[in-house]
Amino acid sequence: MTEIIDGNAVAGQIRAELTGAIETLTDAGSQPGLATVLMGDDPASQTYVNMKQRDCEEVGIDGVHVEIDGGASAETLYETIADLNDDPDVHGYLVQSPVPDHIDYREVIRRIDPAKDVDGFHPENVGRLVAGDARFRPCTPHGVQKLLEATGVETEGADVTVVGRSDIVGKPLANLLIQKADDGNATVTVCHSRTEDLATKTRAADIVVAACGVPELIDGSMIGEGAVVVDVGVNRVDADTEKGYELVGDVEFESAKEVASAITPVPGGVGPMTRAMLLYNTVAAASAQTGVDVDLP
Ligand code: GUN
């Protein structure tokens, strides 16, 4: 029987454990604060930041949302960033991507106080992660690691093929999985749009992580018997539904399920884990900035 990995359940456990830490911080007069910044009106981004704010409310984090008109200047966004850097009640924040075309997202990230960069995207935090001294693990890679751990999947000595080389998922995940650590020690192959013979690389893997943003690129014929499949993709594809679309992953679930030993669904797999790890990073940021020690899951 193929195990369908329940990301909602694991994320729920992590949120429950974080609640204790949030209470400790709040009782000490330091309720963790998270701000989300959305520039423009990308519908998927709106959904994501709404969910992040709802998560904050549920666990007792002080959530603040800032919306900036998509036509506003870069300076307007930079002023918001400077204000958030200076605000002692905001321990962490993020600027949701994508940003409008006239905004340089790299420059946006460079302006975020690295101590408040709960996405883990600032160059200082990327450098620390690669050096094996991460301040904040980016939320999706961290969520993938926690999901594998909760499922009892050992990464030590495993051949992992990561499909996708994004700054948000593929690169940090590959770096984390090769680290000398209990949740690392893997042999990692990173594939991307110029990889030749992708199927040979995915078929050879004990663990396949699909994070390329191509709907259902990886089907069952590309998965080795008994492999673990983690699908990071969230793609809106046209469908005859009320909303006019449906969500599919980067993996063709039905055929991959036939050969995998365990597989994450979309939705309900990696997505909830990403959101839980944002709360985790916010609690870690609040603890570091206030000096109030807490146990993290
Ligand atoms: N857009 C898609 N994923 C993310 C994320 O993890 N952080 C931010 N800031 N924007 C995103």
Residues whose N, C-alpha, C, O or C-beta is under 5 A from the ligand:
A	BS01	GUN	L94 V95 Q96 S97 P98 D119
